[in-house]
């Protein structure tokens, strides 16, 4: 998956992080009921989340110098 390009995490870790982002108000989560498939969660970034992401992206960080992480691609 493309997430491996940015994050070296397993799927369950990504959902733990999404739950934390939701608690901070950075994303919202909608449960979508499906009849022939398991229900799914649809996450959307909030205005607060967009603001925080741009603040984080503009901050000096050594994280982007590790491996293939690239602030421009984020």
OpenMM code with the backbone's topology and positions (N, CA, C; nanometers):
from openmm import Vec3, app, unit

residues = "UNK UNK UNK UNK UNK UNK UNK UNK UNK UNK UNK UNK UNK UNK UNK UNK UNK UNK UNK UNK UNK UNK UNK UNK UNK UNK UNK UNK UNK UNK UNK UNK UNK UNK UNK UNK UNK UNK UNK UNK UNK UNK UNK UNK UNK UNK UNK UNK UNK UNK UNK UNK UNK UNK UNK UNK UNK UNK UNK UNK UNK UNK UNK UNK UNK UNK UNK UNK UNK UNK UNK UNK UNK UNK".split()
positions = [
    Vec3(0.0815, -0.1203, 0.0000),
    Vec3(0.0000, 0.0000, 0.0000),
    Vec3(0.0859, 0.1268, 0.0000),
    Vec3(0.0280, 0.2325, -0.0450),
    Vec3(0.0997, 0.3602, -0.0527),
    Vec3(0.1392, 0.4106, 0.0855),
    Vec3(0.0642, 0.3730, 0.1894),
    Vec3(0.0970, 0.4202, 0.3238),
    Vec3(0.2351, 0.3756, 0.3674),
    Vec3(0.2845, 0.2641, 0.3137),
    Vec3(0.4177, 0.2170, 0.3505),
    Vec3(0.5262, 0.3128, 0.3014),
    Vec3(0.4936, 0.3924, 0.1984),
    Vec3(0.5900, 0.4898, 0.1494),
    Vec3(0.6143, 0.5968, 0.2554),
    Vec3(0.5090, 0.6330, 0.3285),
    Vec3(0.5194, 0.7381, 0.4292),
    Vec3(0.5324, 0.6843, 0.5704),
    Vec3(0.4696, 0.5715, 0.5990),
    Vec3(0.4654, 0.5183, 0.7342),
    Vec3(0.5035, 0.3710, 0.7354),
    Vec3(0.5929, 0.3347, 0.8223),
    Vec3(0.6292, 0.1942, 0.8380),
    Vec3(0.5445, 0.1367, 0.9513),
    Vec3(0.4163, 0.1217, 0.9272),
    Vec3(0.3224, 0.0758, 1.0294),
    Vec3(0.2364, -0.0361, 0.9720),
    Vec3(0.1817, -0.1174, 1.0611),
    Vec3(0.0847, -0.2173, 1.0207),
    Vec3(-0.0539, -0.1538, 1.0246),
    Vec3(-0.1505, -0.2171, 0.9563),
    Vec3(-0.2856, -0.1598, 0.9494),
    Vec3(-0.3447, -0.1302, 1.0854),
    Vec3(-0.3311, -0.2202, 1.1825),
    Vec3(-0.3924, -0.1948, 1.3126),
    Vec3(-0.3340, -0.0699, 1.3781),
    Vec3(-0.2074, -0.0406, 1.3519),
    Vec3(-0.1469, 0.0806, 1.4078),
    Vec3(-0.2041, 0.2063, 1.3426),
    Vec3(-0.2337, 0.1983, 1.2160),
    Vec3(-0.2916, 0.3131, 1.1465),
    Vec3(-0.4274, 0.3465, 1.2061),
    Vec3(-0.5079, 0.2434, 1.2342),
    Vec3(-0.6400, 0.2691, 1.2930),
    Vec3(-0.6296, 0.3219, 1.4353),
    Vec3(-0.5297, 0.2797, 1.5099),
    Vec3(-0.5074, 0.3372, 1.6432),
    Vec3(-0.4768, 0.4861, 1.6315),
    Vec3(-0.3936, 0.5214, 1.5336),
    Vec3(-0.3598, 0.6625, 1.5118),
    Vec3(-0.4821, 0.7412, 1.4654),
    Vec3(-0.5639, 0.6817, 1.3785),
    Vec3(-0.6857, 0.7493, 1.3337),
    Vec3(-0.7798, 0.7760, 1.4516),
    Vec3(-0.7889, 0.6815, 1.5445),
    Vec3(-0.8716, 0.7022, 1.6641),
    Vec3(-0.8191, 0.8194, 1.7465),
    Vec3(-0.6871, 0.8310, 1.7584),
    Vec3(-0.6285, 0.9444, 1.8314),
    Vec3(-0.6590, 1.0758, 1.7604),
    Vec3(-0.6468, 1.0762, 1.6274),
    Vec3(-0.6764, 1.1976, 1.5507),
    Vec3(-0.8224, 1.2380, 1.5674),
    Vec3(-0.9109, 1.1384, 1.5725),
    Vec3(-1.0533, 1.1675, 1.5913),
    Vec3(-1.0785, 1.2289, 1.7293),
    Vec3(-1.0121, 1.1775, 1.8312),
    Vec3(-1.0282, 1.2316, 1.9664),
    Vec3(-0.9840, 1.3769, 1.9754),
    Vec3(-0.8833, 1.4146, 1.8953),
    Vec3(-0.8348, 1.5529, 1.8938),
    Vec3(-0.9191, 1.6426, 1.8025),
    Vec3(-1.0116, 1.5831, 1.7271),
    Vec3(-1.0951, 1.6617, 1.6371),
    Vec3(-1.0316, 1.6877, 1.5024),
    Vec3(-0.9256, 1.6158, 1.4698),
    Vec3(-0.8558, 1.6358, 1.3418),
    Vec3(-0.9220, 1.5601, 1.2276),
    Vec3(-0.9958, 1.4540, 1.2585),
    Vec3(-1.0701, 1.3778, 1.1578),
    Vec3(-1.2066, 1.3422, 1.2147),
    Vec3(-1.3001, 1.3128, 1.1255),
    Vec3(-1.4282, 1.2570, 1.1657),
    Vec3(-1.4372, 1.1171, 1.1078),
    Vec3(-1.5207, 1.0350, 1.1673),
    Vec3(-1.5367, 0.8973, 1.1225),
    Vec3(-1.6846, 0.8687, 1.1019),
    Vec3(-1.7170, 0.8110, 0.9867),
    Vec3(-1.8537, 0.7722, 0.9555),
    Vec3(-1.8556, 0.6219, 0.9327),
    Vec3(-1.9450, 0.5512, 0.9989),
    Vec3(-1.9592, 0.4078, 0.9803),
    Vec3(-2.0564, 0.3845, 0.8657),
    Vec3(-2.0118, 0.3114, 0.7651),
    Vec3(-2.0929, 0.2836, 0.6485),
    Vec3(-2.1327, 0.1364, 0.6511),
    Vec3(-2.2639, 0.1128, 0.6638),
    Vec3(-2.3151, -0.0238, 0.6664),
    Vec3(-2.3165, -0.0801, 0.5245),
    Vec3(-2.2699, -0.2028, 0.5119),
    Vec3(-2.2682, -0.2716, 0.3831),
    Vec3(-2.3352, -0.4072, 0.4006),
    Vec3(-2.4099, -0.4497, 0.3005),
    Vec3(-2.4827, -0.5755, 0.3149),
    Vec3(-2.3987, -0.6977, 0.2800),
    Vec3(-2.3201, -0.6904, 0.1748),
    Vec3(-2.2441, -0.8077, 0.1320),
    Vec3(-2.0981, -0.8056, 0.1754),
    Vec3(-2.0592, -0.7000, 0.2415),
    Vec3(-1.9219, -0.6852, 0.2896),
    Vec3(-1.9271, -0.6384, 0.4340),
    Vec3(-1.8156, -0.6501, 0.5065),
    Vec3(-1.8140, -0.5936, 0.6426),
    Vec3(-1.8340, -0.4419, 0.6373),
    Vec3(-1.8926, -0.3875, 0.7427),
    Vec3(-1.9085, -0.2422, 0.7508),
    Vec3(-1.7714, -0.1769, 0.7425),
    Vec3(-1.7691, -0.0544, 0.6936),
    Vec3(-1.6407, 0.0152, 0.6848),
    Vec3(-1.6508, 0.1517, 0.7495),
    Vec3(-1.5357, 0.2051, 0.7831),
    Vec3(-1.5272, 0.3387, 0.8403),
    Vec3(-1.4673, 0.4321, 0.7366),
    Vec3(-1.5300, 0.5465, 0.7197),
    Vec3(-1.4816, 0.6481, 0.6279),
    Vec3(-1.4322, 0.7654, 0.7111),
    Vec3(-1.3042, 0.7945, 0.7011),
    Vec3(-1.2435, 0.9050, 0.7771),
    Vec3(-1.2289, 1.0266, 0.6866),
    Vec3(-1.2601, 1.1429, 0.7422),
    Vec3(-1.2448, 1.2697, 0.6695),
    Vec3(-1.1692, 1.3675, 0.7593),
    Vec3(-1.0803, 1.4419, 0.6963),
    Vec3(-1.0055, 1.5426, 0.7718),
    Vec3(-1.0959, 1.6632, 0.7964),
    Vec3(-1.0839, 1.7210, 0.9143),
    Vec3(-1.1622, 1.8402, 0.9497),
    Vec3(-1.0808, 1.9646, 0.9173),
    Vec3(-1.1446, 2.0804, 0.9268),
    Vec3(-1.0715, 2.2060, 0.9069),
    Vec3(-0.9606, 2.2184, 1.0101),
    Vec3(-0.9903, 2.1808, 1.1348),
    Vec3(-0.8880, 2.1823, 1.2392),
    Vec3(-0.7737, 2.0874, 1.2017),
    Vec3(-0.8070, 1.9717, 1.1475),
    Vec3(-0.7061, 1.8756, 1.1055),
    Vec3(-0.6191, 1.9296, 0.9922),
    Vec3(-0.6812, 1.9982, 0.8964),
    Vec3(-0.6052, 2.0593, 0.7867),
    Vec3(-0.5081, 2.1634, 0.8403),
    Vec3(-0.5579, 2.2452, 0.9324),
    Vec3(-0.4734, 2.3492, 0.9917),
    Vec3(-0.3551, 2.2859, 1.0656),
    Vec3(-0.3822, 2.1828, 1.1447),
    Vec3(-0.2761, 2.1169, 1.2215),
    Vec3(-0.1774, 2.0472, 1.1285),
    Vec3(-0.2260, 1.9846, 1.0220),
    Vec3(-0.1371, 1.9184, 0.9267),
    Vec3(-0.0428, 2.0193, 0.8628),
    Vec3(-0.0951, 2.1321, 0.8187),
    Vec3(-0.0103, 2.2342, 0.7564),
    Vec3(0.0893, 2.2926, 0.8560),
    Vec3(0.0465, 2.3101, 0.9832),
    Vec3(0.1383, 2.3572, 1.0865),
    Vec3(0.2503, 2.2563, 1.1069),
    Vec3(0.2138, 2.1282, 1.1168),
    Vec3(0.3115, 2.0211, 1.1368),
    Vec3(0.4065, 2.0110, 1.0180),
    Vec3(0.3523, 2.0229, 0.8981),
    Vec3(0.4332, 2.0112, 0.7774),
    Vec3(0.5341, 2.1245, 0.7656),
    Vec3(0.4966, 2.2435, 0.8118),
    Vec3(0.5868, 2.3581, 0.7998),
    Vec3(0.6899, 2.3633, 0.9123),
    Vec3(0.6707, 2.2845, 1.0164),
    Vec3(0.7648, 2.2837, 1.1287),
    Vec3(0.8930, 2.2100, 1.0916),
    Vec3(1.0022, 2.2547, 1.1443),
    Vec3(1.1298, 2.1851, 1.1243),
    Vec3(1.1199, 2.0469, 1.1861),
    Vec3(1.1607, 1.9459, 1.1122),
    Vec3(1.1517, 1.8105, 1.1652),
    Vec3(1.2592, 1.7221, 1.1040),
    Vec3(1.3218, 1.6426, 1.1874),
    Vec3(1.4205, 1.5470, 1.1391),
    Vec3(1.3529, 1.4230, 1.0813),
    Vec3(1.2216, 1.4068, 1.1058),
    Vec3(1.1501, 1.2901, 1.0562),
    Vec3(1.1601, 1.2781, 0.9052),
    Vec3(1.1588, 1.3902, 0.8354),
    Vec3(1.1587, 1.3861, 0.6903),
    Vec3(1.2940, 1.3475, 0.6315),
    Vec3(1.3970, 1.3466, 0.7115),
    Vec3(1.5288, 1.3092, 0.6591),
    Vec3(1.5509, 1.1594, 0.6696),
    Vec3(1.4575, 1.0855, 0.7308),
    Vec3(1.4708, 0.9421, 0.7451),
    Vec3(1.4161, 0.8705, 0.6220),
    Vec3(1.4915, 0.7804, 0.5653),
    Vec3(1.4421, 0.6964, 0.4568),
    Vec3(1.3906, 0.7751, 0.3399),
    Vec3(1.2735, 0.7374, 0.2927),
    Vec3(1.2165, 0.7969, 0.1723),
    Vec3(1.1074, 0.8997, 0.2029),
    Vec3(1.0941, 0.9436, 0.3249),
    Vec3(0.9910, 1.0411, 0.3571),
    Vec3(1.0239, 1.1737, 0.2902),
    Vec3(0.9228, 1.2373, 0.2356),
    Vec3(0.9434, 1.3576, 0.1590),
    Vec3(0.8312, 1.4572, 0.1902),
    Vec3(0.8646, 1.5702, 0.2464),
    Vec3(0.7640, 1.6711, 0.2830),
    Vec3(0.6870, 1.7188, 0.1617),
    Vec3(0.7517, 1.7301, 0.0478),
    Vec3(0.6852, 1.7756, -0.0737),
    Vec3(0.5737, 1.6785, -0.1141),
    Vec3(0.6005, 1.5493, -0.1045),
    Vec3(0.4985, 1.4499, -0.1416),
    Vec3(0.3837, 1.4444, -0.0425),
    Vec3(0.4116, 1.4810, 0.0830),
    Vec3(0.3047, 1.4812, 0.1821),
    Vec3(0.2043, 1.5873, 0.1463),
] * unit.nanometer
topology = app.Topology()
chain = topology.addChain("A")
for resn in residues:
    res = topology.addResidue(resn, chain)
    for name in ("N", "CA", "C"):
        topology.addAtom(name, app.Element.getBySymbol(name[0]), res)
